Amino acid sequence: MNKACFIGGRWVSTAEYVPLYSPYSGQEIAQIPQADPHTVQKAIAAACEAAKLMRRLPAYQRASLLERISILLNDRLEEAARLIAIEAGKPIKTARGEVIRTIQTYKFAAEEAKRLHGETVPLDAAIGGEGRIAYTVREPLGVIGAITPFHFPMNLVAHKVGPALAAGNSVVLKPASQTPLSAFFLAELAEQAGVPAGALNVVTGSGAIVGDQLVTDPRVRAVTFTGSPDVGIAIRNRAGLKRVALELGSNSAVIVDRDVQLEEVIPRCIFGAFAYSGQVCISIQRIYVVQELYNEFVRRFVAETLALRGGDSLSEEADYSAMIHPVETKRVLQWIEEARQLGARVECGGQVTGRMLQPTVLTGVPARANISSQEVFGPVVLINPIESVSHGIELVNDSRYGLQAGVYTNHLSMALRAADELQVGGVLINDIPTFRVDHMPYGGVKESGMGREGVKYAMEEMTELKLVIVKR
């Protein structure tokens, strides 16, 4: 199955193609075009032309286009879910959940397109401001470069494309190399929905060619990127004066206080740790449990982890499948071994069955181990004891990352203290940091990034505020 780039409303072949392989079976599933610099230039030029039209498109028409995309996606929900399962190795029941969220994200974008507005400014509050009327408007930036990762190949694309179109911009999208099929599927839906030619362009290829041009070309007014901190920092350093929104790494943590109901906490933590084999930005990587509950928590957590079932990503019975690539599996195994050498105990998992790394639980992991200090992005979680919630807050904050954190406690004062002191973009009380719905502000601090996603908040990142003053 050969695919093509989508540029200016047309499907464009390239001189070079590379095979795309299934994470679970290792078999070839498609041939993917590799754009050269000229192809990227064509995509940016098409987006520039479309930006002129999108800027003038009435809000109700932008909303209608996005609503039609959501309707078309809903009509093909199962097809979309199978596509994610095949190219990303995501279990089919989890893939369906992603498609449902993607439908919602485009619906939110359609609604927010009609709510983009400024405000009046009372200039007469200042001496000399009398006799003037002032108001602000939000104007689209123009061309948005969107660079997306593999782990939510439809919904994280929607979180960039939806707000961009809703605000009246055009987009050049570079999807992850492992998950381009979902992006081509979106292009097909956008074409059917009547999105103007050039308003959405999908260009596949290497980051060194496609990504670099999007970051450095002055016609691209903003870059929105989800990926690793190293790449994000490099983008920020090279982007010049264009807007940059970055959603980067994390090693999200949960703090478990005394007197909580473990029958509620443990299933949520297992979901947060092992959904999609831990390949989620806000996957639980660290769990800190007060000493009084620690032994019971570990025992029950391990027992429920062992009940998870691995298998083909298309199987309805699979709770987990293969990681995105064998190289990543090998890296995670090396990190597990490093933690073991540093004194950690492997309570379960740590082995590969077929191409699948089993869900792994570690205890006694020192803070300097990669499993604790870096983003593992795999099916591994550590559980360490703490003296108190305050102790847990110190450990959570001792990190280069700060995306989201969860705190389970029945004490309001402690919950409010944690909300105040945790150095993260989002604090979830009595829930896991893996929780996200698609209209909430989402983003991190420190090396977890800058800017916020969530449709309304992303639209603010993709628009310019203009002040208009009329003197009577």
Summary of the structure (lengths in Angstrom):
residues: 472
radius of gyration: 23.2
end to end distance: 64.9
largest distance: 76.2
contacts: 1748
relative contact order: 0.14
helix: 42%
strand: 24%
